[in-house]
């Protein structure tokens, strides 16, 4: 395996700028943060002050890395990389200004409220809170989170396009190369991608990080080069940031073992496992302390309602025993009442305080066993509900445009933050309706193509077809990479708490990236073949 070794260069001017920036951040932080620093009046405030100092110290190192990166990109980065990164960022910046302060729907308000106090929000994973905190320290206003997000996404896209173009054959002409360049950008210009880029939820960043990871591994295999060490850290973040990506604990080491013929990448695997444990433990502990088993409960409440209804109607001794175990965690009576009213499990979870009971860990474990037994007793009921949820996972939360018109507590709090007002609420609403393919007259009305465009089903089919082709051609490692992305589909299928497109967003992004990269490869192959024919004709 080949591995390029490059020495790190420290830019002194960038170092000075980062130190000045760090000192200024203590002033700019006061625009939005509500943290405690250098307050020794009580034990609680002493702990908070220590926490603040720790966060700011990490921010100093982050600033040094950011400014060193800026200088490196400006002076030494590939021209294609700079063009793509700047061009895509400019496009997203225009969209952000038009929709200012970006697209905010529901859970992100809680993350923001916690972040400004330097508190982790474990429901959406503490890594999301870390991202919010440091984004807000860079840009102390809510849209700053989205601004940092689109910067990161622009850099990732530039890296992906550069990787793809660098692997092209030298026989491909300039016109074909330009066509490939454009083809590689198409998946990132699709409306669901543009909409998600403006939405500060972990699904947006996580999808791009996963695509980046799989792409790097693919080109390491294709070029026969050694994977960079940072991929182990990247893989750990991908594994921990979203629950359904936990299977990477198995897939990533297997991929490295395969690429390294079993022995070469043991250190990278150990680094990955170490980083995964370091990132995973705080999340599990924090989740246990703050929400107990509630997050896990949300993954079963949707199919639980029809299962409870089916068991109640059958009413055998076994069913009654299973429902008794269910009733220790979730009220069977409220569940049946909700079923009669046509309410979903997730609706009951959030709207009915009497839906859940106080329960112990032992009772929750018994509840899960009873739930699994209900699935085995009524598999058709379970699969019917899951299939309907999958097919209907084409929606977005329908409260994107009301941020500045409704008197919801979260909205009122949000409007008090600096630079939170839109440049034009009318323009913002119109652009969001356009991005989400809704009619301009009525936000709740979708266009005819909305459910097709905002659906992961075509992307899943693309990945399945590509997998079959790779299987036939015996391209084993690329096949394993695609299957790694596809594993998420059955996991989300079995556990999705509601019918939302975002749960399948990473599969959507990877699927369309694979499609347009495949078209690019076909274009190269055709161009190479045509040139070979012309050369042979000239020789004759």
Secondary structure, 3 states (H helix, E strand, C coil): CECCCCCCCCCHHHHHHHHHHHHHHHHHHHHCCCCCCCCCCCHHHHHHHHHHHHHHHHHHHHHHHHHHHHHHHHHHCCHHHHHHHHHHHHHHHHHHHHCCCCECCCHHHHHHHHHCCCCCCHHHCHHHHHHHHHHHHHCCCCHHHHHHHHHHHHHHHHHHHHHHHHCCCCCCCHHHHHHHHHHHHHHHHCHHHHHHHCECCHHHHHHHHHHHHHHHHHHHHHHCECCCCHHHHHHHHHHHHCHHHCCHHHHHHHHHHHHCCCCCCHHHHHHHHHHHHHHHHHHHHHHHHHHCCHHHHHCCHHHHHHHHHHHHHHCCHHHHHHHHHHHCCECHHHHHHHHHCCCCHHHHHHHCCCCECCCCHHHHHHHHHHHHHHHHHCHHHHHHHHHHHHHCCCECCCCCCCCCCCCCHHHHHHCCCCCCCCCCHHHHHHHHHHHCCECCCCCCCECCCHHHHCCCHHHHHHHHHHHHHHHHCCCHHHHHHHHHHHHHHHHHHHHCCCCEHHHHHHHHHHHHHHHHHHHHHHHHHHHHHHHHHHHHHHHC
